[in-house]
């Protein structure tokens, strides 16, 4: 009986693996769900300010982006953006006091203080 149950389970997993993905690629226009969530507005300003080493401007732009977050997908995008910013600030903080100050402000902002 146990062996029959195992075989049945394997057959079900195999069927799910074969039939789960669908019948192949769909042709035609992309739906709104397939294109993914729209990018957050203001992301490019944050990245541009970081590239210019304008850490105060980057923090201000990040705060503006934070205010526009309304969905869970946008929250995930914001978390990725803030992590990228934190990584850049961690690289620059040992030699740049403005970067160290911005890093402290970012940590306080992400910790909810």
TACOR-V622749 format. One line per field, one symbol per residue. ss: DSSP state (A for helix, B for strand, O for the rest). phi: phi as a letter, one per 30 degrees, with the letter a starting at -180 (. if undefined). burial: 1 if it has 24 or more other C-alpha atoms within 12 Angstrom, else 0. A space follows every 10 residues. Layout:
BEGIN
ss=???
phi=???
burial=???
END
This chain:
BEGIN
ss=OAAAAAAAAA AAAAAAAAAA OOOOOOOOOO OOOOOOOOOO OOAAAAAAAA AOOOAAAAAA AAAAAAAAOO OAAAAAAAAA AAAAAAAAAA AAAOOOAAAA AAAAAAAAAA OOO
phi=.ddddddddd ddddddddcd djckdccjdd dddddidddd djdddddddd ddicdddddd dddddedcdb cddddddddd dddddddddd ddedcbdddd dddddddddd dic
burial=0000000000 0000000000 0000000000 0000000001 1110111011 0011110111 1110110010 0000001100 1100110111 0000000011 0110110000 000
END
